[in-house]
Amino acid sequence: MAPAKIKQADATSRADGNDALLAALDLGSNSFHMVVARRVLGQLRVVDRLREMVRMAEGLDGHGGLRKDVRARALECLARFGQRIRHLPAGNVRVVATNTVRQLRDPRGFLQPAEAALGHAVEIVSGREEARLVYLGVAHGMAPSGKRRLVIDIGGGSTEFIIGEGYEPLERESLQMGCVASTRRFFADGRIGRKRWKEGLTEISAEFQQFSRAYRERGWDEAMGSSGTIKAIGEIVAAMKLTRGAITDTALAALCERLQACERIDDIALPGLPDERRPVIAGGALVLQAAFNELGLKRMQPSKAALREGLLHDMLGRGSERDPREASVDALMARYDVDREQAARVEHSALDLFDQCAEDWRLAADERRALAWAARVHEIGLAVAHSQYHVHGAYLIEHSDIDGFSRTEQQVLAALVRCHRRAIAMPVIDALPARLEEPTLRCALLLRLAVLLHRSHDRDAAPAARLSVDGKHVQLGLPADWLQRHSLTRQDLERERSEMAAIGYTLTIRLA
């Protein structure tokens, strides 16, 4: 498949007005989902839904590889989805990949052709960020209430557990178990039987014990289930005339009894069970039964909303003052006791430089936001040690669970922090998706210059710096008298010439 140019978001492409089409895609381990909605008077009105059973998780080989036939199946699905959304602006589309892509040894080997097929960027989200998005979707799909909710989402490769109030999650967990993964783990040869079921239930229940007590103590008023597995189980127990659609402990026990009585997966015959879900229903029901047992659940209501609806609402938040990433960056600054005045000075200078060269370097609104956040947290590594603090800071950012950020966004933020001083770590830049390498490197250069201008950490205003760029040629204009008074900065700028030259850029200092 030939590489395609992936659209980059800019300030004019975001859905910040009415009548804008938005699209959210969830590349799950079992199914790929897409929902297209129109924003009308601040509300989302769904205009199209697409879903295909891809079962990516069954293609994992245990060593981070993905079977060629499963990879081809996934890319063919994405090409079909791409026909529907390729014309949409980048800022109106979010695509996230979950557990299976997280487990790949070489995610880029899948993401690059996936992005080419779709015509849009694909982000990997962590399990805890996936849980946040699931909860956001379920919460927005229900009438507002003051009730505390437990939400469980059984995907193909992982299961998320969230307790929340309103639209805010209070507790989040993600376990490496799902309908596809658990079916492969306990019924790999297609055989079920009571002994295997009991052994699987024991193993899964043991994994629940790491958080089940804390969840019980936190408590909830109602339990909701999102995902195709839970929806299917709700339809099955209703077709068995055990409930009217809700899942109760007694109805689930009866369903699991029917499944255990089957010798083989091919023998499963349940009313209301679609043929496409038969191969994985045993693993999904096993996980749900363990959840009911360990959390003491009596009743669960299936939800029509899930991660993709959460993505849509998160997009609306990102386009407003409610962007969750802003609060997360502020929380990082508080946690690691950042010098906020210094951070603000660096941010102001970095954005001033950005605005002077954004057009020539073709930098967009997404890069400007990333640069601003990096300026605010570039010194968090000082909480670990002054020596190599840029390395410590990058590690903290890359390996933390940061609400609102995808793994890709955290990689970019970590790369900016890592490269803001000393040698420019090109392996860190090269590890990013190809479409992000050049803009991230250029933002790192801007951050480096901004940090140098505030080398002394004093409260005096920065000089009026004038920046012009032409490809890899950078010219920085500074007042001669200011530079003469700041000898350390002058030395740092000389070293910066060498650092930039090492990566093929030239830096010229022009004195005014």
Secondary structure by P-SEA (a helix, b strand, c coil): ccccbbbbbccccccccccbbbbbbbbcccbbbbbbbbbcccbbbbcbbbbbbccccccccccccccaaaaaaaaaaaaaaaaaccccccccbbbbbcccccccccaaaaaaaaaaaacbbbbbbcaaaaaaaaaaaaaaacccccbbbbbbbbcccbbbbbbbccccccbbbbccccaaaaaaaccccccccaaaaaaaaaaaaaaacccaaaaaaacccbbbbbcaaaaaaaaaaaaaccccccccaaaaaaaaaaaaacccccccccccccccccccaaaaaaaaaaaaaaacccbbbbbcccaaaaaaaaaaaaaccccaaaaaaaaaaaaaccaaaaaaaaaaaaaaaaaaccccccccaaaaaaaaaaaacccccccccccaaaaaaaaaaaccccccccaaaaaaaaaaaaaccccccaaaaaaccccaaaaaaaaaaaaaaaaaaacccccccccbbbbbbcccbbbbbbcaaaaaacaaaaaaaaaaaaaaaaacbbbbbbcc
